[in-house]
């Protein structure tokens, strides 16, 4: 009986020591990660030094710390603090990803999608994107939407694309909101019109110029000309030519505004819009009005065009 008790006590002691060793190892790895972050971000009095940061991350990664493994993957991929090596990057991303590290899963998806070395595998990319997406990584959700929409390995699935765009859109991703709106209008123009309109509006409210134009155009199609004009003017002032020319058409046809060839021609000039219809308007205007419209367009641009990049 005493022998059995001694054996039990010995086993318990081994388990305690092993547990302590694992805890100590984990704490040490966490300490190395923090040290690496201090050097990579220049925090806590440390000067940025990518080589030292990489060495700390490598030591922690060898202890199976998933955060460190992710950092090592990033640094091998980008050649920061070490010689760039895409195969090594994938190896370390995969170590972190198999431990459930979402950012590593996403980066694996990107590398398998874009290719590294002689390897390019969109099917593998989708599997890693899905793992990251199910952890809420919005970029992974958006990329799944793109891949299912555009096709990979002879696979196109618009319903899957819409679902993934919807998930990313619900997290506020502007590109996903726009792509969701476009796909809903293209494939479900009647049953999903309201959702498409809402999706464009959310992107527009975040300042996306293309989405603001879409909201204006949908209001235009619905006959809400005053609302449409507000959105078109908003984007016209940002240099968006499609909105500028659309305002010209509204003046040309008297939609929500008094019909005016002079104003229509002015807006076509602002938009640098030229086609047979514009030339027809020009033929309806006296030469003096044509010159006046050109002056009006120049003054409007000087007073209204915001200095900003447009898509």
Kinemage of the C-alpha trace (Angstrom):
@kinemage 1
@onewidth
@group {chain A} dominant
@subgroup {mainchain}
@vectorlist {calphas} color= white
{ca unk a 1} P 0.000 0.000 0.000
{ca unk a 2} L 2.836 2.367 0.919
{ca unk a 3} L 4.478 1.509 -2.410
{ca unk a 4} L 1.341 2.441 -4.335
{ca unk a 5} L 1.033 5.722 -2.452
{ca unk a 6} L 4.665 6.547 -3.246
{ca unk a 7} L 4.068 5.785 -6.916
{ca unk a 8} L 0.986 8.035 -7.007
{ca unk a 9} L 2.912 10.808 -5.278
{ca unk a 10} L 5.760 10.460 -7.782
{ca unk a 11} L 3.399 10.634 -10.765
{ca unk a 12} L 1.717 13.700 -9.317
{ca unk a 13} L 5.104 15.350 -8.795
{ca unk a 14} L 6.060 14.640 -12.423
{ca unk a 15} L 2.790 16.139 -13.652
{ca unk a 16} L 3.295 19.225 -11.498
{ca unk a 17} L 6.868 19.698 -12.697
{ca unk a 18} L 5.818 19.161 -16.328
{ca unk a 19} L 2.984 21.649 -15.939
{ca unk a 20} L 5.341 24.170 -14.379
{ca unk a 21} L 7.849 23.653 -17.196
{ca unk a 22} L 5.128 24.220 -19.807
{ca unk a 23} L 3.890 27.344 -18.009
{ca unk a 24} L 7.431 28.680 -17.716
{ca unk a 25} L 8.061 27.948 -21.396
{ca unk a 26} L 4.824 29.686 -22.344
{ca unk a 27} L 5.639 32.708 -20.191
{ca unk a 28} L 9.118 32.887 -21.702
{ca unk a 29} L 7.723 32.767 -25.231
{ca unk a 30} L 5.216 35.504 -24.405
{ca unk a 31} L 8.075 37.591 -23.009
{ca unk a 32} L 10.045 37.126 -26.244
{ca unk a 33} L 7.020 38.136 -28.311
{ca unk a 34} L 6.631 41.317 -26.287
{ca unk a 35} L 10.344 42.026 -26.670
{ca unk a 36} L 10.066 41.521 -30.431
{ca unk a 37} L 7.081 43.878 -30.612
{ca unk a 38} L 9.039 46.527 -28.695
{ca unk a 39} L 11.758 46.408 -31.347
{ca unk a 40} L 9.461 46.200 -34.344
{ca unk a 41} L 7.258 49.111 -33.238
{ca unk a 42} L 9.862 51.120 -31.309
{ca unk a 43} L 7.991 50.922 -28.006
{ca unk a 44} L 9.011 51.033 -24.333
{ca unk a 45} L 12.216 52.914 -25.002
{ca unk a 46} L 13.454 50.581 -27.749
{ca unk a 47} L 14.703 51.787 -31.120
{ca unk a 48} L 13.175 50.029 -34.129
{ca unk a 49} L 15.421 47.133 -35.109
{ca unk a 50} L 13.844 44.489 -37.324
{ca unk a 51} L 16.760 42.045 -37.062
{ca unk a 52} L 16.564 41.934 -33.255
{ca unk a 53} L 12.761 41.709 -33.455
{ca unk a 54} L 13.005 38.777 -35.851
{ca unk a 55} L 15.399 36.925 -33.535
{ca unk a 56} L 13.020 37.294 -30.598
{ca unk a 57} L 10.031 36.166 -32.673
{ca unk a 58} L 11.988 33.192 -34.025
{ca unk a 59} L 12.874 32.037 -30.498
{ca unk a 60} L 9.243 32.291 -29.399
{ca unk a 61} L 8.021 30.631 -32.587
{ca unk a 62} L 10.286 27.664 -31.902
{ca unk a 63} L 8.392 27.353 -28.594
{ca unk a 64} L 5.193 26.969 -30.625
{ca unk a 65} L 3.863 30.449 -29.812
{ca unk a 66} L 1.280 31.162 -32.531
{ca unk a 67} L 1.626 34.949 -32.387
{ca unk a 68} L 5.379 34.665 -32.901
{ca unk a 69} L 4.879 32.179 -35.716
{ca unk a 70} L 2.609 34.684 -37.435
{ca unk a 71} L 5.187 37.469 -37.048
{ca unk a 72} L 7.922 35.227 -38.441
{ca unk a 73} L 5.702 34.415 -41.419
{ca unk a 74} L 5.095 38.099 -42.119
{ca unk a 75} L 8.799 38.945 -41.861
{ca unk a 76} L 9.851 36.094 -44.159
{ca unk a 77} L 7.140 37.089 -46.632
{ca unk a 78} L 8.122 40.766 -46.717
{ca unk a 79} L 11.856 40.335 -46.176
{ca unk a 80} L 11.836 42.400 -42.974
{ca unk a 81} L 14.656 41.640 -40.547
{ca unk a 82} L 15.600 38.599 -42.583
{ca unk a 83} L 16.071 37.399 -46.153
{ca unk a 84} L 12.689 37.164 -47.852
{ca unk a 85} L 11.551 33.587 -48.373
{ca unk a 86} L 7.991 32.790 -49.435
{ca unk a 87} L 8.280 29.067 -48.683
{ca unk a 88} L 9.432 29.844 -45.129
{ca unk a 89} L 6.626 32.366 -44.807
{ca unk a 90} L 4.056 29.738 -45.742
{ca unk a 91} L 5.620 27.238 -43.333
{ca unk a 92} L 5.330 29.604 -40.370
{ca unk a 93} L 1.918 30.934 -41.349
{ca unk a 94} L 0.716 27.344 -41.499
{ca unk a 95} L 2.082 26.584 -38.017
{ca unk a 96} L 0.163 29.546 -36.601
{ca unk a 97} L -2.913 28.873 -38.742
{ca unk a 98} L -3.253 25.279 -37.582
{ca unk a 99} L -3.368 26.647 -34.038
{ca unk a 100} L -6.365 28.756 -35.069
{ca unk a 101} L -4.608 32.107 -35.601
{ca unk a 102} L -7.058 33.948 -37.939
{ca unk a 103} L -4.620 36.459 -39.442
{ca unk a 104} L -2.250 33.628 -40.362
{ca unk a 105} L -5.135 31.754 -41.982
{ca unk a 106} L -5.994 34.831 -44.032
{ca unk a 107} L -2.395 35.386 -45.130
{ca unk a 108} L -2.119 31.742 -46.179
{ca unk a 109} L -5.207 32.260 -48.303
{ca unk a 110} L -3.615 35.270 -49.988
{ca unk a 111} L -0.370 33.407 -50.690
{ca unk a 112} L -2.086 30.334 -52.134
{ca unk a 113} L -4.348 32.572 -54.235
{ca unk a 114} L -1.556 34.785 -55.603
{ca unk a 115} L 1.080 32.061 -55.756
{ca unk a 116} L 4.510 31.585 -54.222
{ca unk a 117} L 7.462 29.804 -55.775
{ca unk a 118} L 5.954 27.263 -58.157
{ca unk a 119} L 2.797 26.877 -56.076
{ca unk a 120} L -0.558 28.450 -56.800
{ca unk a 121} L -3.676 26.763 -55.480
{ca unk a 122} L -6.977 28.706 -55.432
{ca unk a 123} L -8.818 25.746 -53.862
{ca unk a 124} L -6.384 25.739 -50.947
{ca unk a 125} L -6.734 29.523 -50.786
{ca unk a 126} L -10.495 29.250 -50.407
{ca unk a 127} L -10.147 26.729 -47.573
{ca unk a 128} L -7.855 29.061 -45.603
{ca unk a 129} L -9.993 32.097 -46.394
{ca unk a 130} L -13.025 30.242 -45.031
{ca unk a 131} L -11.239 29.440 -41.770
{ca unk a 132} L -10.268 33.093 -41.353
{ca unk a 133} L -13.696 34.307 -42.479
{ca unk a 134} L -15.413 32.130 -39.891
{ca unk a 135} L -13.281 33.922 -37.286
{ca unk a 136} L -14.727 37.201 -38.548
{ca unk a 137} L -11.777 38.401 -40.669
{ca unk a 138} L -13.574 40.805 -43.003
{ca unk a 139} L -10.845 40.753 -45.668
{ca unk a 140} L -11.223 36.985 -45.942
{ca unk a 141} L -14.990 37.293 -46.290
{ca unk a 142} L -14.576 39.884 -49.044
{ca unk a 143} L -11.988 37.798 -50.905
{ca unk a 144} L -14.277 34.768 -50.809
{ca unk a 145} L -16.986 36.892 -52.370
{ca unk a 146} L -14.620 37.926 -55.165
{ca unk a 147} L -13.385 34.376 -55.800
{ca unk a 148} L -16.853 32.827 -55.925
{ca unk a 149} L -18.052 35.663 -58.182
{ca unk a 150} L -15.118 35.609 -60.607
{ca unk a 151} L -14.527 31.866 -60.477
{ca unk a 152} L -11.702 29.561 -59.446
{ca unk a 153} L -10.870 26.010 -60.534
{ca unk a 154} L -13.938 26.069 -62.830
{ca unk a 155} L -16.131 27.023 -59.863
{ca unk a 156} L -18.480 30.022 -59.997
{ca unk a 157} L -21.187 30.381 -57.389
{ca unk a 158} L -23.048 33.699 -57.276
{ca unk a 159} L -25.117 32.700 -54.245
{ca unk a 160} L -21.929 31.966 -52.273
{ca unk a 161} L -20.416 35.230 -53.505
{ca unk a 162} L -23.433 37.197 -52.334
{ca unk a 163} L -23.404 35.520 -48.915
{ca unk a 164} L -19.736 36.321 -48.324
{ca unk a 165} L -20.102 39.882 -49.616
{ca unk a 166} L -23.077 40.248 -47.278
{ca unk a 167} L -21.046 39.072 -44.275
{ca unk a 168} L -18.255 41.551 -45.056
{ca unk a 169} L -20.747 44.318 -45.824
{ca unk a 170} L -22.413 43.796 -42.454
{ca unk a 171} L -19.023 44.517 -40.884
{ca unk a 172} L -18.883 47.830 -42.718
{ca unk a 173} L -16.540 46.934 -45.582
{ca unk a 174} L -17.237 49.526 -48.296
{ca unk a 175} L -16.049 47.410 -51.243
{ca unk a 176} L -18.220 44.531 -50.061
{ca unk a 177} L -21.225 46.832 -49.720
{ca unk a 178} L -20.767 48.059 -53.295
{ca unk a 179} L -20.209 44.578 -54.741
{ca unk a 180} L -23.192 43.217 -52.815
{ca unk a 181} L -25.368 46.005 -54.185
{ca unk a 182} L -24.192 45.387 -57.749
{ca unk a 183} L -24.777 41.633 -57.599
{ca unk a 184} L -28.215 41.970 -56.022
{ca unk a 185} L -29.278 44.441 -58.707
{ca unk a 186} L -27.893 42.260 -61.500
{ca unk a 187} L -29.296 38.904 -60.391
{ca unk a 188} L -32.258 39.829 -58.152
{ca unk a 189} L -33.379 43.262 -59.419
{ca unk a 190} L -36.895 42.936 -58.039
{ca unk a 191} L -36.744 40.767 -54.928
{ca unk a 192} L -33.506 42.246 -53.544
{ca unk a 193} L -33.803 45.850 -54.747
{ca unk a 194} L -34.293 47.306 -51.262
{ca unk a 195} L -31.304 45.430 -49.864
{ca unk a 196} L -29.165 46.603 -52.791
{ca unk a 197} L -30.263 50.205 -52.256
{ca unk a 198} L -29.487 49.957 -48.536
{ca unk a 199} L -26.068 48.448 -49.249
{ca unk a 200} L -25.140 51.259 -51.655
{ca unk a 201} L -26.414 53.831 -49.164
{ca unk a 202} L -24.212 52.443 -46.379
{ca unk a 203} L -21.164 52.703 -48.630
{ca unk a 204} L -22.214 56.185 -49.743
{ca unk a 205} L -22.531 57.345 -46.141
{ca unk a 206} L -18.912 56.274 -45.622
{ca unk a 207} L -17.909 58.708 -48.352
{ca unk a 208} L -17.397 56.343 -51.284
{ca unk a 209} L -17.897 58.422 -54.432
{ca unk a 210} L -18.930 55.534 -56.675
{ca unk a 211} L -21.564 54.436 -54.161
{ca unk a 212} L -22.865 57.988 -53.836
{ca unk a 213} L -23.348 58.087 -57.601
{ca unk a 214} L -25.160 54.716 -57.484
{ca unk a 215} L -27.537 56.025 -54.816
{ca unk a 216} L -28.192 59.064 -56.967
{ca unk a 217} L -28.785 56.940 -60.036
{ca unk a 218} L -31.178 54.563 -58.238
{ca unk a 219} L -33.162 57.570 -57.016
{ca unk a 220} L -33.147 58.859 -60.594
{ca unk a 221} L -34.545 55.555 -61.888
{ca unk a 222} L -37.230 55.684 -59.182
{ca unk a 223} L -38.209 59.184 -60.315
{ca unk a 224} L -36.918 60.812 -57.120
{ca unk a 225} L -35.211 63.543 -59.102
{ca unk a 226} L -34.595 66.006 -56.277
{ca unk a 227} L -32.892 63.333 -54.160
{ca unk a 228} L -30.974 62.158 -57.201
{ca unk a 229} L -29.784 65.695 -57.943
{ca unk a 230} L -28.481 66.076 -54.367
{ca unk a 231} L -26.339 62.956 -54.685
{ca unk a 232} L -25.165 63.837 -58.209
{ca unk a 233} L -24.124 67.321 -57.083
{ca unk a 234} L -22.264 65.864 -54.121
{ca unk a 235} L -20.131 63.668 -56.357
{ca unk a 236} L -19.948 66.195 -59.199
{ca unk a 237} L -18.087 68.507 -56.818
{ca unk a 238} L -15.585 65.702 -56.287
{ca unk a 239} L -14.895 65.568 -60.011
{ca unk a 240} L -16.988 62.474 -60.753
{ca unk a 241} L -17.694 62.751 -64.475
{ca unk a 242} L -20.602 60.275 -64.539
{ca unk a 243} L -22.546 62.421 -62.085
{ca unk a 244} L -21.684 65.618 -63.946
{ca unk a 245} L -22.961 64.233 -67.247
{ca unk a 246} L -26.080 62.845 -65.532
{ca unk a 247} L -26.913 66.343 -64.303
{ca unk a 248} L -26.562 67.463 -67.910
{ca unk a 249} L -29.113 64.864 -68.998
{ca unk a 250} L -31.525 65.990 -66.271
{ca unk a 251} L -31.351 69.587 -67.547
{ca unk a 252} L -31.657 68.358 -71.115
{ca unk a 253} L -34.894 66.449 -70.367
{ca unk a 254} L -36.235 68.714 -67.604
{ca unk a 255} L -36.173 66.016 -64.929
{ca unk a 256} L -36.554 67.631 -61.502
{ca unk a 257} L -35.311 70.924 -62.976
{ca unk a 258} L -36.509 73.329 -65.637
{ca unk a 259} L -35.391 72.180 -69.065
{ca unk a 260} L -32.438 74.288 -70.150
{ca unk a 261} L -30.119 73.557 -73.076
{ca unk a 262} L -27.640 76.098 -71.784
{ca unk a 263} L -27.323 74.370 -68.397
{ca unk a 264} L -27.247 70.947 -70.027
{ca unk a 265} L -24.418 72.001 -72.310
{ca unk a 266} L -22.527 73.548 -69.364
{ca unk a 267} L -22.639 70.260 -67.460
{ca unk a 268} L -21.548 68.250 -70.488
{ca unk a 269} L -18.532 70.563 -70.786
{ca unk a 270} L -17.758 70.117 -67.077
{ca unk a 271} L -17.889 66.345 -67.540
{ca unk a 272} L -15.845 66.482 -70.779
{ca unk a 273} L -18.716 64.446 -72.199
{ca unk a 274} L -18.932 64.192 -75.968
{ca unk a 275} L -21.252 62.231 -78.230
{ca unk a 276} L -23.819 62.849 -80.960
{ca unk a 277} L -26.440 63.990 -78.415
{ca unk a 278} L -24.114 66.693 -77.108
{ca unk a 279} L -23.415 67.877 -80.619
{ca unk a 280} L -27.183 67.996 -81.200
{ca unk a 281} L -27.601 70.252 -78.147
{ca unk a 282} L -24.775 72.426 -79.433
{ca unk a 283} L -26.626 72.908 -82.732
{ca unk a 284} L -29.667 74.186 -80.798
{ca unk a 285} L -27.657 76.897 -79.072
{ca unk a 286} L -26.592 80.259 -80.490
{ca unk a 287} L -22.844 80.762 -80.646
{ca unk a 288} L -23.088 83.357 -77.846
{ca unk a 289} L -24.767 80.811 -75.548
{ca unk a 290} L -22.112 78.212 -76.352
{ca unk a 291} L -19.398 80.630 -75.275
{ca unk a 292} L -21.436 81.578 -72.215
{ca unk a 293} L -21.823 77.900 -71.236
{ca unk a 294} L -18.070 77.423 -71.530
{ca unk a 295} L -17.451 80.404 -69.232
{ca unk a 296} L -20.063 79.129 -66.763
{ca unk a 297} L -18.436 75.684 -66.753
{ca unk a 298} L -15.010 77.183 -66.085
{ca unk a 299} L -16.304 79.312 -63.201
{ca unk a 300} L -18.221 76.377 -61.684
{ca unk a 301} L -15.112 74.203 -61.739
{ca unk a 302} L -13.024 76.900 -60.093
{ca unk a 303} L -15.587 77.413 -57.353
{ca unk a 304} L -16.735 73.873 -56.706
{ca unk a 305} L -14.337 71.080 -57.701
{ca unk a 306} L -12.773 69.607 -54.591
{ca unk a 307} L -9.150 68.545 -54.666
{ca unk a 308} L -9.518 64.791 -54.311
{ca unk a 309} L -8.805 61.565 -56.152
{ca unk a 310} L -11.768 59.908 -57.836
{ca unk a 311} L -12.188 56.245 -58.771
